[in-house]
Amino acid sequence: MYTIEMAYAHMRQLQELANRSRAHQPAAAKRADKVHARVGKKR
């Protein structure tokens, strides 16, 4: 039997994993923004 409590606990786990993966992204996102900005300026 799959209870609401189990579903909620699983959702929290997924949210924590998502937050951890986001912690590594800002630097990569900033790099991507700079690359896109450069491409825009060249045009």
GINOR-V654726 format. One record per residue. N is the residue number from 1. RES is the residue in one small letter. OMEGA is omega in degrees with one decimal (NA if undefined). D_CENTER is the distance of its C-alpha to the mean C-alpha in Angstrom with 2 decimals. Layout:
BEGIN
n = <N;N>
res = <RES;RES>
omega = <OMEGA;OMEGA>
d_center = <D_CENTER;D_CENTER>
END
This chain:
BEGIN
n = <1;2;3;4;5;6;7;8;9;10;11;12;13;14;15;16;17;18;19;20;21;22;23;24;25;26;27;28;29;30;31;32;33;34;35;36;37;38;39;40;41;42;43>
res = <m;y;t;i;e;m;a;y;a;h;m;r;q;l;q;e;l;a;n;r;s;r;a;h;q;p;a;a;a;k;r;a;d;k;v;h;a;r;v;g;k;k;r>
omega = <-177.9;-175.2;177.4;179.7;179.1;179.1;-179.7;179.0;179.1;178.2;178.9;178.6;179.6;179.5;178.4;177.9;179.1;179.7;178.2;-179.2;177.5;-179.0;-179.6;-172.8;-173.3;180.0;179.7;179.9;178.2;177.8;-179.1;179.0;179.4;179.3;-180.0;179.5;179.4;-180.0;179.9;-179.0;-179.3;179.9;NA>
d_center = <31.35;27.73;27.67;25.48;25.00;23.72;21.32;20.09;19.77;17.76;15.40;15.03;14.37;11.54;10.06;10.75;9.18;5.76;6.60;8.01;5.54;3.79;7.58;8.24;6.49;8.84;11.86;10.95;10.02;13.33;15.15;14.26;15.49;18.58;19.32;19.20;21.33;23.78;24.15;24.87;27.47;29.22;29.90>
END
